[in-house]
Amino acid sequence: MELTNKRIIIIGGTQGIGLATARLAMDKQASVLIAGRKIEKAAKAKTLLGDVQTAILDAADEEQVKKFFTETSSFDHLVITAAGAAAGSLREISIDKAKDFFNSKLWLQTQVVKYALEKISQQGSIVLFSGIVSRKAMPGQLPFTGVAGAIESIGRMLAKELAPIRVNVVTPGVINTPAWNEILPENDIRQYFQDLAGRLPIPRIGRAEDVAKGVIFLLENTYCTGTVLDIDGGLKEL
Ligand SMILES: NC(=O)c1ccc[n+]([C@@H]2O[C@H](COP(=O)([O-])OP(=O)(O)OC[C@H]3O[C@@H](n4cnc5c(N)ncnc54)[C@H](OP(=O)(O)O)[C@@H]3O)[C@@H](O)[C@H]2O)c1
């Protein structure tokens, strides 16, 4: 059991893919801390998971991130699922909104890794999060496309720069998590999921657990670094 008694910090672990990852890691006897901005989400996650540590943190705020890692004890693995949401084509999106998304996902992950280095084990690992628009061109996804490509490139570079700490990137396709509620009205989500599922090589929308299993693989496999792992039901082949 590679994760037994390992300490894992999941920034963004209070719902969606982060929460599913916390659950699988705890099943493997890891000691898990989940962090997010909203107290209600953290409290709900604690009710679902039981013996988990929680922290309230806005990881887009550099000072808060610095303080969090100064105060935390040493740990083995870091997973960063926290991100904002934004869609829009070049013609329609405001540059400020696009920049905000870069802050909420690209720079958020960068600063979390920077300050985590103080406390992470040299035998440990980091899992960053991208998105399949990095390699599947989808019109209307300007900010996400830029952020996703940047994270994959930075992840591969950091695998060398931070070695022996391992750094890997997970690239989800379309996964049914609460993140979608911030992008589309409920009926539109249902319609989009239904249309897409029928066209995918694996004809269903992804579940948070599908992606969490990939995260656990990367945490456990000590020969994986610089890996970009697609978990997309074949979406990029459409
Ligand atoms: N779901 C998909 O279809 C999909 C597709 C491609 C890529 N991804 C990527 O996969 C990752 C996980 O996605 P998900 O669907 O699981 O997202 P999600 O359901 O929206 O969960 C995001 C989590 O991050 C926390 N969070 C957000 N902003 C934060 C901040 N500034 N500081 C601290 N915590 C923050 C949220 O809690 P609070 O709101 O309380 O802070 C929540 O726990 C993200 O990077 C996302 O871009 C997802």
The ligand as an SDF file (V2000), in Angstrom:
LIG
                    3D

 48 52  0  0  0  0  0  0  0  0999 V2000
  -15.1760   18.8690  -14.6250 N   0  0  0  0  0  0  0  0  0  0  0  0
  -14.6990   18.9060  -15.8760 C   0  0  0  0  0  0  0  0  0  0  0  0
  -15.4020   18.6120  -16.8750 O   0  0  0  0  0  0  0  0  0  0  0  0
  -13.2620   19.3220  -16.1170 C   0  0  0  0  0  0  0  0  0  0  0  0
  -12.7900   19.3260  -17.4350 C   0  0  0  0  0  0  0  0  0  0  0  0
  -11.4800   19.7090  -17.6810 C   0  0  0  0  0  0  0  0  0  0  0  0
  -10.6620   20.0960  -16.6280 C   0  0  0  0  0  0  0  0  0  0  0  0
  -11.1530   20.0940  -15.3690 N   0  0  0  0  0  0  0  0  0  0  0  0
  -10.2550   20.5500  -14.3000 C   0  0  0  0  0  0  0  0  0  0  0  0
  -10.2030   19.6020  -13.2510 O   0  0  0  0  0  0  0  0  0  0  0  0
  -10.0020   20.2820  -12.0050 C   0  0  0  0  0  0  0  0  0  0  0  0
  -11.0750   19.8700  -11.0170 C   0  0  0  0  0  0  0  0  0  0  0  0
  -12.3260   20.1690  -11.5880 O   0  0  0  0  0  0  0  0  0  0  0  0
  -13.7180   19.8390  -10.8610 P   0  0  0  0  0  0  0  0  0  0  0  0
  -14.6900   19.6440  -11.9650 O   0  0  0  0  0  0  0  0  0  0  0  0
  -13.5370   18.7970   -9.8130 O   0  0  0  0  0  0  0  0  0  0  0  0
  -13.9830   21.2710  -10.1710 O   0  0  0  0  0  0  0  0  0  0  0  0
  -15.0720   21.6990   -9.0740 P   0  0  0  0  0  0  0  0  0  0  0  0
  -16.1360   20.6630   -8.9140 O   0  0  0  0  0  0  0  0  0  0  0  0
  -15.4910   23.0950   -9.4070 O   0  0  0  0  0  0  0  0  0  0  0  0
  -14.2340   21.7470   -7.7030 O   0  0  0  0  0  0  0  0  0  0  0  0
  -13.2780   22.7420   -7.5270 C   0  0  0  0  0  0  0  0  0  0  0  0
  -12.7850   22.6890   -6.0860 C   0  0  0  0  0  0  0  0  0  0  0  0
  -11.7710   23.6720   -5.9290 O   0  0  0  0  0  0  0  0  0  0  0  0
  -12.1150   24.5920   -4.8880 C   0  0  0  0  0  0  0  0  0  0  0  0
  -11.6000   25.9020   -5.3120 N   0  0  0  0  0  0  0  0  0  0  0  0
  -11.9440   26.6440   -6.3870 C   0  0  0  0  0  0  0  0  0  0  0  0
  -11.2640   27.7860   -6.4040 N   0  0  0  0  0  0  0  0  0  0  0  0
  -10.4580   27.7780   -5.3090 C   0  0  0  0  0  0  0  0  0  0  0  0
   -9.5260   28.6910   -4.7660 C   0  0  0  0  0  0  0  0  0  0  0  0
   -9.2800   29.8630   -5.3360 N   0  0  0  0  0  0  0  0  0  0  0  0
   -8.8790   28.3370   -3.6400 N   0  0  0  0  0  0  0  0  0  0  0  0
   -9.1180   27.1540   -3.0250 C   0  0  0  0  0  0  0  0  0  0  0  0
   -9.9950   26.2510   -3.4670 N   0  0  0  0  0  0  0  0  0  0  0  0
  -10.6640   26.5740   -4.6100 C   0  0  0  0  0  0  0  0  0  0  0  0
  -13.6490   24.5060   -4.7870 C   0  0  0  0  0  0  0  0  0  0  0  0
  -14.1190   24.8340   -3.4870 O   0  0  0  0  0  0  0  0  0  0  0  0
  -14.5000   26.3680   -3.1150 P   0  0  0  0  0  0  0  0  0  0  0  0
  -15.4440   26.8510   -4.1680 O   0  0  0  0  0  0  0  0  0  0  0  0
  -15.1020   26.2730   -1.7390 O   0  0  0  0  0  0  0  0  0  0  0  0
  -13.2250   27.1300   -3.0970 O   0  0  0  0  0  0  0  0  0  0  0  0
  -13.8440   23.0080   -5.0440 C   0  0  0  0  0  0  0  0  0  0  0  0
  -13.5540   22.2470   -3.8840 O   0  0  0  0  0  0  0  0  0  0  0  0
   -9.9920   21.7810  -12.3310 C   0  0  0  0  0  0  0  0  0  0  0  0
   -8.6730   22.2110  -12.5280 O   0  0  0  0  0  0  0  0  0  0  0  0
  -10.7550   21.8480  -13.6520 C   0  0  0  0  0  0  0  0  0  0  0  0
  -10.4070   22.9880  -14.4400 O   0  0  0  0  0  0  0  0  0  0  0  0
  -12.4250   19.7300  -15.0770 C   0  0  0  0  0  0  0  0  0  0  0  0
  1  2  1  0
  2  3  2  0
  2  4  1  0
  4  5  1  0
  4 48  2  0
  5  6  2  0
  6  7  1  0
  7  8  2  0
  8  9  1  0
  8 48  1  0
  9 10  1  0
  9 46  1  0
 10 11  1  0
 11 12  1  0
 11 44  1  0
 12 13  1  0
 13 14  1  0
 14 15  2  0
 14 16  1  0
 14 17  1  0
 17 18  1  0
 18 19  2  0
 18 20  1  0
 18 21  1  0
 21 22  1  0
 22 23  1  0
 23 24  1  0
 23 42  1  0
 24 25  1  0
 25 26  1  0
 25 36  1  0
 26 27  1  0
 26 35  1  0
 27 28  2  0
 28 29  1  0
 29 30  1  0
 29 35  2  0
 30 31  1  0
 30 32  2  0
 32 33  1  0
 33 34  2  0
 34 35  1  0
 36 37  1  0
 36 42  1  0
 37 38  1  0
 38 39  2  0
 38 40  1  0
 38 41  1  0
 42 43  1  0
 44 45  1  0
 44 46  1  0
 46 47  1  0
M  CHG  2   8   1  16  -1
M  END
$$$$
